[in-house]
Amino acid sequence: MDKEQLSQFKYLKSEIEILKKQIEDITYTITTDPVKESTPYFPYIESDFLITGVD
């Protein structure tokens, strides 16, 4: 390592800490939606279910 790499290391280390804090502060919104489906063949039976995921 030379002097320039060592000086960059200090800034990279602080940037890593900032990114870790931002990741910890992320809030997720979970959404659930009702969905209808049917079989792709006759007698086309309909059914309902819920899909859940991050908004």
C-alpha distance matrix in Angstrom:
0.0 3.7 6.8 8.1 6.0 6.7 10.2 10.7 10.1 13.0 15.2 14.7 15.6 18.7 19.6 19.6 22.0 24.2 24.5 25.5 28.1 29.5 29.8 31.7 34.0 35.1 38.8 40.5 44.1 45.9 48.9 51.8 54.2 57.4 57.7 60.7 60.7 63.3 63.5 63.2 66.6 70.1 71.2 68.1 67.7 65.9 63.5 61.4 58.0 55.2 51.7 49.1 45.6 43.0 44.2
3.7 0.0 3.8 5.6 5.5 6.4 8.9 10.2 10.8 13.1 15.1 15.4 16.7 19.3 20.2 21.0 23.2 25.0 25.7 27.0 29.3 30.6 31.4 33.3 35.3 36.5 40.2 42.1 45.6 47.7 50.5 53.6 55.9 59.2 59.6 62.7 62.7 65.4 65.7 65.4 68.8 72.4 73.5 70.3 69.9 68.0 65.7 63.6 60.2 57.3 53.7 51.1 47.5 44.8 45.7
6.8 3.8 0.0 3.8 5.5 5.2 6.3 8.8 9.9 11.3 13.2 14.4 15.7 17.7 19.0 20.2 22.1 23.6 24.8 26.3 28.2 29.5 30.7 32.6 34.2 35.7 39.5 41.6 45.1 47.4 50.3 53.5 55.9 59.3 59.9 63.1 63.4 66.2 66.7 66.5 70.0 73.5 74.5 71.2 70.7 68.7 66.3 64.0 60.6 57.5 54.0 51.3 47.6 44.7 45.5
8.1 5.6 3.8 0.0 3.8 5.4 5.2 6.3 8.7 10.4 11.3 12.4 14.4 16.2 16.8 18.4 20.6 21.7 22.7 24.6 26.5 27.4 28.7 30.8 32.3 33.4 37.2 39.2 42.7 45.0 47.8 51.0 53.3 56.7 57.2 60.4 60.6 63.5 64.1 63.7 67.3 70.7 71.8 68.5 68.1 66.0 63.8 61.5 58.2 55.1 51.5 48.9 45.2 42.2 42.7
6.0 5.5 5.5 3.8 0.0 3.8 5.4 5.1 6.1 8.9 10.1 10.2 12.1 14.5 15.0 15.9 18.4 19.9 20.4 22.1 24.4 25.3 26.2 28.4 30.2 31.2 35.0 36.9 40.4 42.5 45.3 48.4 50.8 54.1 54.6 57.7 57.9 60.7 61.2 60.9 64.5 67.9 69.0 65.7 65.3 63.2 60.9 58.7 55.3 52.3 48.8 46.1 42.5 39.6 40.4
6.7 6.4 5.2 5.4 3.8 0.0 3.8 5.4 5.0 6.7 9.2 9.9 10.7 13.0 14.5 15.4 17.2 19.0 20.1 21.3 23.4 24.8 25.9 27.6 29.5 30.9 34.7 36.9 40.5 42.7 45.7 48.9 51.4 54.8 55.5 58.8 59.1 62.0 62.6 62.5 66.1 69.5 70.4 67.1 66.5 64.4 61.9 59.5 56.0 52.9 49.5 46.6 43.0 40.1 41.0
10.2 8.9 6.3 5.2 5.4 3.8 0.0 3.8 5.4 5.5 7.0 9.0 10.3 11.6 13.0 14.8 16.4 17.6 19.1 20.8 22.3 23.6 25.1 26.9 28.3 29.9 33.6 36.0 39.5 42.0 44.9 48.2 50.7 54.3 55.0 58.4 58.9 61.9 62.7 62.7 66.3 69.6 70.5 67.1 66.5 64.2 61.8 59.2 55.9 52.6 49.2 46.3 42.6 39.5 40.1
10.7 10.2 8.8 6.3 5.1 5.4 3.8 0.0 3.8 5.4 5.3 6.1 8.6 10.1 10.5 12.2 14.5 15.4 16.4 18.4 20.2 21.1 22.4 24.5 26.0 27.2 31.0 33.1 36.5 38.9 41.8 45.1 47.4 50.9 51.6 54.9 55.4 58.3 59.1 59.0 62.6 66.0 66.8 63.4 62.9 60.7 58.3 55.8 52.5 49.3 45.8 43.0 39.4 36.3 36.9
10.1 10.8 9.9 8.7 6.1 5.0 5.4 3.8 0.0 3.8 5.5 5.0 6.0 8.7 9.7 10.4 12.5 14.3 15.2 16.4 18.6 19.9 20.9 22.7 24.6 26.0 29.8 31.9 35.5 37.7 40.7 43.9 46.5 49.9 50.7 54.0 54.4 57.4 58.1 58.2 61.7 65.1 65.9 62.5 61.8 59.6 57.1 54.7 51.2 48.1 44.6 41.7 38.1 35.2 36.1
13.0 13.1 11.3 10.4 8.9 6.7 5.5 5.4 3.8 0.0 3.8 5.5 5.3 6.5 8.8 10.1 11.1 12.8 14.6 15.8 17.2 18.9 20.4 21.8 23.4 25.2 29.0 31.5 35.1 37.5 40.7 44.0 46.7 50.2 51.2 54.7 55.4 58.5 59.4 59.6 63.2 66.5 67.1 63.7 62.9 60.5 57.9 55.2 51.8 48.5 45.2 42.1 38.5 35.4 36.2
15.2 15.1 13.2 11.3 10.1 9.2 7.0 5.3 5.5 3.8 0.0 3.8 5.4 5.2 6.2 8.7 10.1 10.7 12.4 14.4 15.6 16.7 18.5 20.3 21.4 23.0 26.8 29.2 32.7 35.3 38.3 41.7 44.3 47.8 48.8 52.3 53.1 56.2 57.3 57.4 61.1 64.3 65.0 61.5 60.7 58.3 55.8 53.1 49.7 46.4 43.0 40.0 36.3 33.1 33.6
14.7 15.4 14.4 12.4 10.2 9.9 9.0 6.1 5.0 5.5 3.8 0.0 3.8 5.4 5.0 6.1 8.7 9.8 10.4 12.3 14.3 15.2 16.4 18.5 20.0 21.3 25.0 27.2 30.7 33.1 36.0 39.3 41.8 45.4 46.2 49.6 50.2 53.3 54.2 54.3 57.9 61.2 61.9 58.5 57.7 55.4 52.9 50.3 46.9 43.7 40.3 37.3 33.7 30.6 31.3
15.6 16.7 15.7 14.4 12.1 10.7 10.3 8.6 6.0 5.3 5.4 3.8 0.0 3.8 5.4 5.2 6.5 8.9 10.0 10.8 12.7 14.5 15.6 17.0 18.9 20.6 24.3 26.7 30.3 32.6 35.8 39.1 41.9 45.3 46.4 49.9 50.6 53.7 54.6 55.0 58.6 61.8 62.3 58.9 58.0 55.6 52.9 50.3 46.7 43.5 40.2 37.1 33.6 30.5 31.5
18.7 19.3 17.7 16.2 14.5 13.0 11.6 10.1 8.7 6.5 5.2 5.4 3.8 0.0 3.8 5.4 5.2 6.4 8.8 10.0 10.9 12.6 14.5 15.7 17.0 19.0 22.7 25.4 28.9 31.6 34.8 38.2 41.0 44.6 45.9 49.4 50.4 53.6 54.8 55.3 58.9 62.0 62.4 59.0 58.0 55.4 52.7 49.9 46.4 43.0 39.8 36.5 33.0 29.8 30.4
19.6 20.2 19.0 16.8 15.0 14.5 13.0 10.5 9.7 8.8 6.2 5.0 5.4 3.8 0.0 3.8 5.4 5.0 6.2 8.6 9.9 10.6 12.4 14.4 15.5 16.9 20.6 23.1 26.5 29.2 32.2 35.6 38.2 41.8 42.9 46.4 47.3 50.6 51.8 52.1 55.8 58.9 59.4 55.9 55.0 52.5 49.9 47.1 43.7 40.3 37.0 33.9 30.3 27.0 27.5
19.6 21.0 20.2 18.4 15.9 15.4 14.8 12.2 10.4 10.1 8.7 6.1 5.2 5.4 3.8 0.0 3.8 5.4 5.1 6.2 8.7 9.9 10.6 12.4 14.4 15.7 19.4 21.6 25.3 27.6 30.7 33.9 36.7 40.2 41.3 44.8 45.6 48.7 49.8 50.2 53.8 57.0 57.4 54.0 53.0 50.6 47.9 45.2 41.7 38.4 35.1 32.0 28.5 25.4 26.4
22.0 23.2 22.1 20.6 18.4 17.2 16.4 14.5 12.5 11.1 10.1 8.7 6.5 5.2 5.4 3.8 0.0 3.8 5.5 5.1 6.3 8.7 10.0 10.8 12.6 14.7 18.3 21.0 24.6 27.1 30.4 33.7 36.7 40.3 41.7 45.3 46.3 49.6 50.8 51.5 55.1 58.1 58.4 55.0 53.8 51.2 48.3 45.5 41.9 38.5 35.4 32.0 28.7 25.5 26.5
24.2 25.0 23.6 21.7 19.9 19.0 17.6 15.4 14.3 12.8 10.7 9.8 8.9 6.4 5.0 5.4 3.8 0.0 3.8 5.5 5.2 6.3 8.8 10.1 10.8 12.8 16.4 19.2 22.7 25.5 28.7 32.2 35.0 38.7 40.1 43.8 45.0 48.4 49.8 50.4 54.1 57.0 57.3 53.8 52.7 49.9 47.2 44.2 40.8 37.2 34.1 30.8 27.4 24.0 24.5
24.5 25.7 24.8 22.7 20.4 20.1 19.1 16.4 15.2 14.6 12.4 10.4 10.0 8.8 6.2 5.1 5.5 3.8 0.0 3.8 5.4 5.0 6.2 8.7 9.9 10.8 14.6 16.9 20.5 23.0 26.1 29.5 32.2 35.8 37.1 40.6 41.7 45.0 46.3 46.9 50.6 53.5 53.9 50.4 49.3 46.7 44.0 41.2 37.7 34.3 31.1 27.9 24.3 21.0 21.7
25.5 27.0 26.3 24.6 22.1 21.3 20.8 18.4 16.4 15.8 14.4 12.3 10.8 10.0 8.6 6.2 5.1 5.5 3.8 0.0 3.8 5.5 5.2 6.3 8.8 10.3 13.9 16.2 19.9 22.2 25.6 28.8 31.8 35.3 36.7 40.3 41.4 44.7 45.9 46.7 50.3 53.3 53.5 50.0 48.8 46.2 43.3 40.4 36.8 33.4 30.4 27.0 23.7 20.6 21.8
28.1 29.3 28.2 26.5 24.4 23.4 22.3 20.2 18.6 17.2 15.6 14.3 12.7 10.9 9.9 8.7 6.3 5.2 5.4 3.8 0.0 3.8 5.5 5.1 6.3 9.0 12.4 15.3 18.9 21.6 25.0 28.4 31.5 35.1 36.8 40.5 41.9 45.3 46.9 47.8 51.5 54.2 54.3 50.8 49.4 46.6 43.6 40.5 37.1 33.5 30.6 27.1 23.9 20.6 21.4
29.5 30.6 29.5 27.4 25.3 24.8 23.6 21.1 19.9 18.9 16.7 15.2 14.5 12.6 10.6 9.9 8.7 6.3 5.0 5.5 3.8 0.0 3.8 5.4 5.1 6.5 10.1 13.0 16.4 19.3 22.4 26.0 28.8 32.5 34.2 37.9 39.3 42.8 44.4 45.2 48.9 51.7 51.8 48.2 47.0 44.1 41.3 38.2 34.8 31.2 28.2 24.9 21.5 18.0 18.4
29.8 31.4 30.7 28.7 26.2 25.9 25.1 22.4 20.9 20.4 18.5 16.4 15.6 14.5 12.4 10.6 10.0 8.8 6.2 5.2 5.5 3.8 0.0 3.8 5.5 5.5 9.1 11.1 14.8 17.2 20.5 23.8 26.7 30.3 31.8 35.4 36.7 40.1 41.5 42.4 46.1 48.9 49.0 45.5 44.2 41.5 38.6 35.6 32.1 28.6 25.6 22.2 18.8 15.6 16.7
31.7 33.3 32.6 30.8 28.4 27.6 26.9 24.5 22.7 21.8 20.3 18.5 17.0 15.7 14.4 12.4 10.8 10.1 8.7 6.3 5.1 5.4 3.8 0.0 3.8 5.7 8.5 11.1 14.7 17.0 20.6 23.8 27.1 30.6 32.4 36.1 37.6 41.0 42.6 43.8 47.3 50.0 49.9 46.5 44.9 42.1 39.0 35.9 32.3 28.7 26.1 22.4 19.4 16.4 17.7
34.0 35.3 34.2 32.3 30.2 29.5 28.3 26.0 24.6 23.4 21.4 20.0 18.9 17.0 15.5 14.4 12.6 10.8 9.9 8.8 6.3 5.1 5.5 3.8 0.0 3.8 6.3 9.8 13.1 16.0 19.4 22.8 26.0 29.6 31.7 35.5 37.2 40.8 42.7 43.9 47.5 50.0 49.8 46.3 44.7 41.7 38.7 35.4 32.0 28.3 25.7 22.1 19.2 15.8 16.4
35.1 36.5 35.7 33.4 31.2 30.9 29.9 27.2 26.0 25.2 23.0 21.3 20.6 19.0 16.9 15.7 14.7 12.8 10.8 10.3 9.0 6.5 5.5 5.7 3.8 0.0 3.8 6.6 10.0 12.9 16.2 19.7 22.7 26.4 28.3 32.0 33.7 37.3 39.1 40.2 43.9 46.4 46.3 42.7 41.3 38.3 35.4 32.2 28.8 25.2 22.4 18.9 15.7 12.2 12.7
38.8 40.2 39.5 37.2 35.0 34.7 33.6 31.0 29.8 29.0 26.8 25.0 24.3 22.7 20.6 19.4 18.3 16.4 14.6 13.9 12.4 10.1 9.1 8.5 6.3 3.8 0.0 3.8 6.7 9.8 13.1 16.6 19.7 23.4 25.6 29.4 31.3 35.0 37.1 38.4 42.0 44.3 44.0 40.5 38.8 35.7 32.8 29.4 26.1 22.3 19.9 16.3 13.6 10.2 10.5
40.5 42.1 41.6 39.2 36.9 36.9 36.0 33.1 31.9 31.5 29.2 27.2 26.7 25.4 23.1 21.6 21.0 19.2 16.9 16.2 15.3 13.0 11.1 11.1 9.8 6.6 3.8 0.0 3.8 6.3 9.6 13.1 16.2 19.9 21.9 25.7 27.6 31.2 33.3 34.7 38.3 40.6 40.3 36.7 35.1 32.0 29.1 25.7 22.4 18.7 16.1 12.6 9.8 6.5 7.3
44.1 45.6 45.1 42.7 40.4 40.5 39.5 36.5 35.5 35.1 32.7 30.7 30.3 28.9 26.5 25.3 24.6 22.7 20.5 19.9 18.9 16.4 14.8 14.7 13.1 10.0 6.7 3.8 0.0 3.8 6.4 10.1 13.1 16.8 19.1 22.9 25.1 28.9 31.2 32.7 36.3 38.4 37.9 34.3 32.6 29.4 26.5 23.0 19.9 16.1 13.9 10.6 8.4 5.7 5.4
45.9 47.7 47.4 45.0 42.5 42.7 42.0 38.9 37.7 37.5 35.3 33.1 32.6 31.6 29.2 27.6 27.1 25.5 23.0 22.2 21.6 19.3 17.2 17.0 16.0 12.9 9.8 6.3 3.8 0.0 3.8 6.9 10.3 13.7 16.1 19.9 22.0 25.7 28.0 29.7 33.2 35.2 34.6 31.1 29.3 26.1 23.1 19.6 16.4 12.6 10.5 7.0 5.6 4.5 5.7
48.9 50.5 50.3 47.8 45.3 45.7 44.9 41.8 40.7 40.7 38.3 36.0 35.8 34.8 32.2 30.7 30.4 28.7 26.1 25.6 25.0 22.4 20.5 20.6 19.4 16.2 13.1 9.6 6.4 3.8 0.0 3.8 6.7 10.3 12.8 16.6 19.0 22.8 25.3 27.1 30.5 32.3 31.7 28.1 26.4 23.0 20.2 16.7 13.8 10.0 8.2 5.7 5.5 6.1 5.8
51.8 53.6 53.5 51.0 48.4 48.9 48.2 45.1 43.9 44.0 41.7 39.3 39.1 38.2 35.6 33.9 33.7 32.2 29.5 28.8 28.4 26.0 23.8 23.8 22.8 19.7 16.6 13.1 10.1 6.9 3.8 0.0 3.8 6.9 9.7 13.4 15.9 19.6 22.3 24.4 27.6 29.2 28.4 24.9 22.9 19.6 16.6 13.0 10.2 6.4 5.5 4.3 6.6 8.8 9.1
54.2 55.9 55.9 53.3 50.8 51.4 50.7 47.4 46.5 46.7 44.3 41.8 41.9 41.0 38.2 36.7 36.7 35.0 32.2 31.8 31.5 28.8 26.7 27.1 26.0 22.7 19.7 16.2 13.1 10.3 6.7 3.8 0.0 3.8 6.4 10.2 13.0 16.7 19.7 21.6 24.8 26.3 25.5 21.9 20.2 16.7 14.1 10.6 8.5 5.6 5.4 6.6 9.0 11.4 10.9
57.4 59.2 59.3 56.7 54.1 54.8 54.3 50.9 49.9 50.2 47.8 45.4 45.3 44.6 41.8 40.2 40.3 38.7 35.8 35.3 35.1 32.5 30.3 30.6 29.6 26.4 23.4 19.9 16.8 13.7 10.3 6.9 3.8 0.0 3.8 7.0 10.2 13.8 16.9 19.2 22.1 23.3 22.2 18.7 16.8 13.2 10.6 7.0 5.8 4.5 6.4 9.0 12.0 14.8 14.7
57.7 59.6 59.9 57.2 54.6 55.5 55.0 51.6 50.7 51.2 48.8 46.2 46.4 45.9 42.9 41.3 41.7 40.1 37.1 36.7 36.8 34.2 31.8 32.4 31.7 28.3 25.6 21.9 19.1 16.1 12.8 9.7 6.4 3.8 0.0 3.8 6.7 10.4 13.5 15.6 18.6 19.9 19.1 15.5 14.0 10.5 8.5 5.8 5.5 5.9 7.0 10.5 13.2 16.2 16.2
60.7 62.7 63.1 60.4 57.7 58.8 58.4 54.9 54.0 54.7 52.3 49.6 49.9 49.4 46.4 44.8 45.3 43.8 40.6 40.3 40.5 37.9 35.4 36.1 35.5 32.0 29.4 25.7 22.9 19.9 16.6 13.4 10.2 7.0 3.8 0.0 3.8 7.0 10.5 12.8 15.4 16.4 15.5 11.9 10.4 6.9 5.8 4.6 6.6 8.7 10.4 14.0 16.8 19.9 19.9
60.7 62.7 63.4 60.6 57.9 59.1 58.9 55.4 54.4 55.4 53.1 50.2 50.6 50.4 47.3 45.6 46.3 45.0 41.7 41.4 41.9 39.3 36.7 37.6 37.2 33.7 31.3 27.6 25.1 22.0 19.0 15.9 13.0 10.2 6.7 3.8 0.0 3.8 6.9 9.1 11.9 13.4 12.9 9.2 8.2 5.6 5.5 6.4 8.1 10.8 11.9 15.7 18.1 21.5 21.8
63.3 65.4 66.2 63.5 60.7 62.0 61.9 58.3 57.4 58.5 56.2 53.3 53.7 53.6 50.6 48.7 49.6 48.4 45.0 44.7 45.3 42.8 40.1 41.0 40.8 37.3 35.0 31.2 28.9 25.7 22.8 19.6 16.7 13.8 10.4 7.0 3.8 0.0 3.8 6.3 8.5 9.6 9.2 5.5 5.2 4.2 6.1 8.8 11.1 14.1 15.4 19.2 21.7 25.0 25.4
63.5 65.7 66.7 64.1 61.2 62.6 62.7 59.1 58.1 59.4 57.3 54.2 54.6 54.8 51.8 49.8 50.8 49.8 46.3 45.9 46.9 44.4 41.5 42.6 42.7 39.1 37.1 33.3 31.2 28.0 25.3 22.3 19.7 16.9 13.5 10.5 6.9 3.8 0.0 3.8 5.5 7.5 7.8 4.9 5.5 6.9 8.6 11.6 13.4 16.6 17.5 21.2 23.6 27.0 27.7
63.2 65.4 66.5 63.7 60.9 62.5 62.7 59.0 58.2 59.6 57.4 54.3 55.0 55.3 52.1 50.2 51.5 50.4 46.9 46.7 47.8 45.2 42.4 43.8 43.9 40.2 38.4 34.7 32.7 29.7 27.1 24.4 21.6 19.2 15.6 12.8 9.1 6.3 3.8 0.0 3.8 7.1 8.8 6.4 8.7 10.0 12.1 14.8 16.4 19.1 19.5 23.2 25.0 28.2 28.8
66.6 68.8 70.0 67.3 64.5 66.1 66.3 62.6 61.7 63.2 61.1 57.9 58.6 58.9 55.8 53.8 55.1 54.1 50.6 50.3 51.5 48.9 46.1 47.3 47.5 43.9 42.0 38.3 36.3 33.2 30.5 27.6 24.8 22.1 18.6 15.4 11.9 8.5 5.5 3.8 0.0 3.8 6.2 5.6 8.5 11.1 13.7 16.9 18.9 22.0 22.8 26.5 28.5 31.8 32.4
70.1 72.4 73.5 70.7 67.9 69.5 69.6 66.0 65.1 66.5 64.3 61.2 61.8 62.0 58.9 57.0 58.1 57.0 53.5 53.3 54.2 51.7 48.9 50.0 50.0 46.4 44.3 40.6 38.4 35.2 32.3 29.2 26.3 23.3 19.9 16.4 13.4 9.6 7.5 7.1 3.8 0.0 3.1 4.7 7.7 10.9 14.0 17.6 20.2 23.5 24.8 28.5 30.9 34.3 34.7
71.2 73.5 74.5 71.8 69.0 70.4 70.5 66.8 65.9 67.1 65.0 61.9 62.3 62.4 59.4 57.4 58.4 57.3 53.9 53.5 54.3 51.8 49.0 49.9 49.8 46.3 44.0 40.3 37.9 34.6 31.7 28.4 25.5 22.2 19.1 15.5 12.9 9.2 7.8 8.8 6.2 3.1 0.0 3.9 5.8 9.2 12.4 16.1 19.0 22.5 24.2 28.0 30.6 34.1 34.6
68.1 70.3 71.2 68.5 65.7 67.1 67.1 63.4 62.5 63.7 61.5 58.5 58.9 59.0 55.9 54.0 55.0 53.8 50.4 50.0 50.8 48.2 45.5 46.5 46.3 42.7 40.5 36.7 34.3 31.1 28.1 24.9 21.9 18.7 15.5 11.9 9.2 5.5 4.9 6.4 5.6 4.7 3.9 0.0 3.8 6.3 9.7 13.1 15.9 19.3 20.8 24.6 27.1 30.5 30.9
67.7 69.9 70.7 68.1 65.3 66.5 66.5 62.9 61.8 62.9 60.7 57.7 58.0 58.0 55.0 53.0 53.8 52.7 49.3 48.8 49.4 47.0 44.2 44.9 44.7 41.3 38.8 35.1 32.6 29.3 26.4 22.9 20.2 16.8 14.0 10.4 8.2 5.2 5.5 8.7 8.5 7.7 5.8 3.8 0.0 3.8 6.7 10.4 13.3 17.0 19.0 22.7 25.6 29.1 29.7
65.9 68.0 68.7 66.0 63.2 64.4 64.2 60.7 59.6 60.5 58.3 55.4 55.6 55.4 52.5 50.6 51.2 49.9 46.7 46.2 46.6 44.1 41.5 42.1 41.7 38.3 35.7 32.0 29.4 26.1 23.0 19.6 16.7 13.2 10.5 6.9 5.6 4.2 6.9 10.0 11.1 10.9 9.2 6.3 3.8 0.0 3.8 7.1 10.3 13.8 16.0 19.7 22.7 26.2 26.5
63.5 65.7 66.3 63.8 60.9 61.9 61.8 58.3 57.1 57.9 55.8 52.9 52.9 52.7 49.9 47.9 48.3 47.2 44.0 43.3 43.6 41.3 38.6 39.0 38.7 35.4 32.8 29.1 26.5 23.1 20.2 16.6 14.1 10.6 8.5 5.8 5.5 6.1 8.6 12.1 13.7 14.0 12.4 9.7 6.7 3.8 0.0 3.8 6.9 10.5 13.1 16.6 19.8 23.4 24.1
61.4 63.6 64.0 61.5 58.7 59.5 59.2 55.8 54.7 55.2 53.1 50.3 50.3 49.9 47.1 45.2 45.5 44.2 41.2 40.4 40.5 38.2 35.6 35.9 35.4 32.2 29.4 25.7 23.0 19.6 16.7 13.0 10.6 7.0 5.8 4.6 6.4 8.8 11.6 14.8 16.9 17.6 16.1 13.1 10.4 7.1 3.8 0.0 3.8 7.2 10.1 13.5 16.8 20.3 20.9
58.0 60.2 60.6 58.2 55.3 56.0 55.9 52.5 51.2 51.8 49.7 46.9 46.7 46.4 43.7 41.7 41.9 40.8 37.7 36.8 37.1 34.8 32.1 32.3 32.0 28.8 26.1 22.4 19.9 16.4 13.8 10.2 8.5 5.8 5.5 6.6 8.1 11.1 13.4 16.4 18.9 20.2 19.0 15.9 13.3 10.3 6.9 3.8 0.0 3.8 6.8 10.0 13.5 17.0 18.0
55.2 57.3 57.5 55.1 52.3 52.9 52.6 49.3 48.1 48.5 46.4 43.7 43.5 43.0 40.3 38.4 38.5 37.2 34.3 33.4 33.5 31.2 28.6 28.7 28.3 25.2 22.3 18.7 16.1 12.6 10.0 6.4 5.6 4.5 5.9 8.7 10.8 14.1 16.6 19.1 22.0 23.5 22.5 19.3 17.0 13.8 10.5 7.2 3.8 0.0 3.8 6.4 10.0 13.5 14.5
51.7 53.7 54.0 51.5 48.8 49.5 49.2 45.8 44.6 45.2 43.0 40.3 40.2 39.8 37.0 35.1 35.4 34.1 31.1 30.4 30.6 28.2 25.6 26.1 25.7 22.4 19.9 16.1 13.9 10.5 8.2 5.5 5.4 6.4 7.0 10.4 11.9 15.4 17.5 19.5 22.8 24.8 24.2 20.8 19.0 16.0 13.1 10.1 6.8 3.8 0.0 3.8 6.8 10.3 11.6
49.1 51.1 51.3 48.9 46.1 46.6 46.3 43.0 41.7 42.1 40.0 37.3 37.1 36.5 33.9 32.0 32.0 30.8 27.9 27.0 27.1 24.9 22.2 22.4 22.1 18.9 16.3 12.6 10.6 7.0 5.7 4.3 6.6 9.0 10.5 14.0 15.7 19.2 21.2 23.2 26.5 28.5 28.0 24.6 22.7 19.7 16.6 13.5 10.0 6.4 3.8 0.0 3.8 7.3 9.2
45.6 47.5 47.6 45.2 42.5 43.0 42.6 39.4 38.1 38.5 36.3 33.7 33.6 33.0 30.3 28.5 28.7 27.4 24.3 23.7 23.9 21.5 18.8 19.4 19.2 15.7 13.6 9.8 8.4 5.6 5.5 6.6 9.0 12.0 13.2 16.8 18.1 21.7 23.6 25.0 28.5 30.9 30.6 27.1 25.6 22.7 19.8 16.8 13.5 10.0 6.8 3.8 0.0 3.8 6.3
43.0 44.8 44.7 42.2 39.6 40.1 39.5 36.3 35.2 35.4 33.1 30.6 30.5 29.8 27.0 25.4 25.5 24.0 21.0 20.6 20.6 18.0 15.6 16.4 15.8 12.2 10.2 6.5 5.7 4.5 6.1 8.8 11.4 14.8 16.2 19.9 21.5 25.0 27.0 28.2 31.8 34.3 34.1 30.5 29.1 26.2 23.4 20.3 17.0 13.5 10.3 7.3 3.8 0.0 3.8
44.2 45.7 45.5 42.7 40.4 41.0 40.1 36.9 36.1 36.2 33.6 31.3 31.5 30.4 27.5 26.4 26.5 24.5 21.7 21.8 21.4 18.4 16.7 17.7 16.4 12.7 10.5 7.3 5.4 5.7 5.8 9.1 10.9 14.7 16.2 19.9 21.8 25.4 27.7 28.8 32.4 34.7 34.6 30.9 29.7 26.5 24.1 20.9 18.0 14.5 11.6 9.2 6.3 3.8 0.0
